[in-house]
Amino acid sequence: MQYLLLGYPRCSTSQKAKRWLDEQGIGYKERNIATDNPTADELREWVARSGLPLKRFFNTSGLLYQEMNLKEKLPAMSGEEQIQLLATNGMLVKRPLLVGDDLVFVGFQVEQWEKLKGQK
C-alpha cells in the first residue's frame, strides 16, 4: 500500500515523519501542503474517515491561524465554512497528514504511526 504524505518541507515535524516512513520502508507519495493544498472535497472525505473533530485539522500553532484570530472565529463558523477556509491555504492545515485507503493520521505521533509497520 502506498500512502499520501502531505507536509511542508521546512516543517521539522513533517521532516521527522518522512524520515520515519523512510526508515520503516513504508512507501508514500509526497505532497507539499503549501503549494498543493487539500481541496474541500478531500478535506471533507479525510475528516469523515479520520473520525476526528474538524478542529484537529487546523494548524493551531501556525502563524496564519494566529494572525487570522481563528481561535475566536472558528466556534461561530459552520463545519462547511471551516472546510472551505482550510481549503484556501495549506498552511492552515495541521501537518503532516498521512492518508491511506483506510486511515487518516493528523500530525506525527509515533505510537499511532507504528500501526503501519504491519501494512507495508
C-alpha positions in Angstrom: 0.0 0.0 0.0 1.3 3.5 -0.8 0.2 6.4 1.3 -0.1 10.1 0.6 2.0 12.3 2.9 1.1 15.9 3.0 3.7 18.1 4.7 5.7 21.2 4.4 9.4 20.8 3.5 10.6 23.3 6.1 8.4 21.9 8.9 10.6 19.8 11.3 7.6 17.5 12.2 7.0 16.8 8.5 10.7 16.0 8.1 10.6 13.6 11.1 7.5 11.9 9.7 9.2 11.5 6.3 12.4 10.2 7.8 10.4 7.7 10.0 8.5 6.4 6.9 11.8 6.0 5.0 13.4 4.1 7.9 10.4 1.8 8.1 10.5 1.1 4.3 6.9 2.4 4.0 6.1 3.7 0.6 4.4 7.1 0.1 3.8 9.9 -2.3 4.8 13.3 -1.0 2.7 16.4 -1.5 3.7 19.9 -0.4 0.8 21.2 1.5 1.8 24.9 0.9 1.8 24.7 -2.9 -0.8 21.9 -3.4 -3.2 22.4 -0.6 -6.0 20.0 0.0 -9.3 20.6 -1.7 -12.6 21.0 0.2 -13.7 17.6 -1.2 -10.5 15.9 0.0 -10.8 17.6 3.4 -14.5 16.5 3.8 -13.5 12.9 3.0 -10.5 12.9 5.2 -12.3 14.4 8.2 -15.1 11.8 7.9 -12.6 8.9 7.5 -10.4 10.0 10.4 -13.2 10.1 13.0 -11.6 13.2 14.4 -13.2 16.5 15.1 -12.7 19.1 12.4 -10.7 21.3 14.8 -7.9 18.7 14.8 -7.2 19.5 11.1 -6.3 23.1 11.9 -2.7 24.1 12.5 -3.4 26.0 15.7 0.2 26.8 16.3 0.7 28.3 12.8 1.2 32.0 12.3 -1.6 32.3 9.8 -4.1 30.7 12.3 -3.0 33.2 14.9 -2.9 36.2 12.5 -6.5 35.4 11.4 -7.6 35.1 15.1 -9.2 31.7 14.2 -9.3 30.6 17.9 -12.1 33.2 18.3 -13.7 32.9 14.9 -14.0 29.1 14.4 -16.7 28.5 17.0 -19.1 30.7 15.1 -18.4 29.1 11.8 -20.2 26.1 10.4 -18.3 22.9 9.6 -18.7 23.6 5.9 -17.3 27.2 6.3 -14.3 25.7 8.2 -13.7 23.2 5.4 -13.8 25.9 2.8 -11.4 28.0 4.9 -8.9 25.1 5.3 -9.1 24.6 1.5 -7.9 28.2 0.8 -4.5 27.8 2.3 -2.5 24.6 3.1 -0.6 26.5 5.9 -3.9 26.4 7.9 -3.9 22.6 7.8 -2.2 20.6 10.6 0.7 18.7 9.2 1.8 16.1 8.4 -1.2 14.4 7.2 -0.9 10.8 6.2 -3.7 9.4 4.1 -4.2 5.8 3.2 -7.1 3.7 1.9 -8.4 3.1 5.4 -6.8 5.7 7.6 -6.0 9.4 8.0 -3.4 10.4 10.6 -3.2 14.1 11.6 0.2 15.1 13.0 3.1 12.8 13.7 2.6 10.6 16.7 5.0 7.6 16.5 2.7 5.4 18.7 -0.1 5.9 16.2 2.1 5.5 13.1 3.6 2.3 14.5 0.4 0.6 13.3 1.6 1.0 9.7 4.5 -1.4 10.2 2.4 -4.5 9.5 0.9 -2.9 6.4 4.0 -2.4 4.2 
